[in-house]
Structures are given as structure tokens and as C-alpha cells.
């Protein structure tokens, strides 16, 4: 069983990894994943490493996480997909990476397709 200090250390590592995903620090983030951190780690609201990288426009980080097995369909606690987040923020390179990896434009609420329609944008599908 983990002690209190061990749990605090694990929480600090998780928070650091989530920050690295937000910042697009691909190499540093992959070092955590390669050392055993779950590639689908998610924060308190269910935002995964992939979701955070996608929502902040880091196409190379998104590509690298997918390469390590990240689930492109994993939605957060509000049923939002990484693809929908990238479409909302108008990050075309991220959208392309996610679609190439098989992300479903109709998954989640609202879906990426619905968001694209709201903002009169085309999905490259």
C-alpha cells in the first residue's frame, strides 16, 4: 500500500505530465510515458494527456502520444473528444493528425462535426 508521501509524489508526477501535455513538451512528456506513466492518464475533469495536447494545438505531441498508444476516442467528463476540442480551437494540424489516426468526427457531445458546422468550418474528411 502507498503511504501519504508516495501518493503526493504520484500526484505531483501526474500534474507535471498534464502540464507538459498542455505545453507541448513532447520529449519530456514521452520520458514520463516511457518510464511507465499511463499514456491515457487524465486529470480531475477527465482531460487526458492527448486531450490537453490537442486542445492547446500541439500536433507533434498529439502524434507522439498516439504513437505510444493513446486512445483518440477517449472523452472527458463533459463527453468532449480531443478532435472536437481541436476543431473548436481551429487547430487544423491537430485535426488532421487525429483524423489520420481514426478519430470519429461524430463522437462526443457536441461532436467535432457539430462544432465545425457551428463555426462554418470544413472537416478534412
C-alpha positions in Angstrom: 0.0 0.0 0.0 1.2 3.5 -0.8 2.0 5.9 2.0 0.8 9.5 2.1 4.1 10.9 0.8 4.1 8.3 -2.0 0.6 9.4 -3.0 1.6 13.0 -3.0 4.7 12.1 -5.2 2.4 10.3 -7.6 0.0 13.2 -7.8 2.9 15.6 -8.4 4.2 13.4 -11.3 0.7 13.2 -12.8 0.2 17.0 -12.6 3.6 17.6 -14.1 2.8 15.3 -17.0 -0.5 17.0 -17.6 1.3 20.4 -17.6 3.8 19.0 -20.2 1.0 17.9 -22.4 -0.6 21.4 -22.2 2.8 23.0 -23.0 3.6 20.6 -25.9 6.8 19.4 -24.2 6.8 16.2 -26.3 10.2 14.8 -25.4 9.8 15.4 -21.7 6.3 14.0 -21.7 7.3 10.9 -23.6 10.1 10.3 -21.0 7.3 10.0 -18.3 5.3 7.7 -20.6 8.3 5.6 -21.5 9.0 5.3 -17.8 5.6 3.8 -17.1 3.1 6.6 -16.8 -0.2 5.6 -18.4 -0.4 7.2 -21.9 -4.2 7.8 -21.2 -3.6 9.5 -17.9 -6.3 12.0 -17.2 -6.8 14.9 -14.8 -9.6 15.7 -12.4 -12.1 16.6 -15.2 -11.2 13.7 -17.3 -8.9 15.6 -19.7 -6.3 13.1 -21.0 -2.8 13.9 -22.0 -4.0 13.7 -25.6 -7.0 15.9 -25.0 -4.7 18.6 -23.4 -2.2 18.4 -26.2 -4.9 18.6 -28.8 -6.8 21.5 -27.1 -3.6 23.5 -26.9 -2.6 23.0 -30.5 0.4 20.7 -30.2 0.2 18.5 -33.3 3.6 16.8 -32.7 2.7 15.9 -29.1 -0.6 14.5 -30.3 1.2 12.4 -32.9 3.7 11.2 -30.4 1.1 10.2 -27.8 -0.9 8.4 -30.5 2.3 6.6 -31.4 2.6 5.4 -27.8 -1.0 4.1 -27.9 -3.1 7.0 -26.7 -6.9 6.5 -27.2 -8.0 9.1 -29.8 -11.6 8.4 -28.7 -11.2 9.0 -25.0 -13.6 11.7 -24.0 -13.5 13.8 -20.9 -16.1 14.1 -18.2 -18.2 16.5 -20.3 -18.2 13.9 -23.2 -15.9 16.1 -25.3 -13.4 14.4 -27.6 -9.9 15.5 -28.5 -11.0 16.0 -32.1 -13.9 18.2 -31.0 -11.5 20.3 -28.9 -9.1 20.8 -31.8 -11.9 21.7 -34.2 -13.3 24.2 -31.6 -9.9 25.8 -31.3 -9.4 25.7 -35.1 -6.1 23.8 -34.9 -6.0 22.3 -38.4 -2.8 20.4 -38.0 -4.1 18.7 -34.8 -7.4 17.9 -36.5 -5.5 16.2 -39.4 -3.4 14.1 -37.1 -6.4 12.9 -35.1 -8.4 12.1 -38.3 -5.4 10.2 -39.7 -5.4 8.2 -36.5 -9.0 7.3 -36.9 -10.8 9.8 -34.6 -14.5 9.7 -35.1 -15.9 13.2 -36.1 -19.3 12.1 -34.8 -18.2 11.1 -31.3 -18.9 13.2 -28.2 -21.2 16.0 -27.3 -21.0 18.2 -29.2 -19.2 16.2 -31.9 -16.4 17.6 -34.0 -18.8 17.7 -37.0 -21.3 19.7 -35.0 -18.7 22.2 -33.8 -17.4 22.5 -37.4 -21.0 23.3 -38.6 -21.5 25.8 -35.8 -18.4 27.8 -36.9 -18.9 27.2 -40.6 -15.7 25.1 -40.9 -14.9 22.1 -43.1 -13.6 18.9 -41.6 -10.9 17.4 -43.9 -12.7 14.0 -44.2 
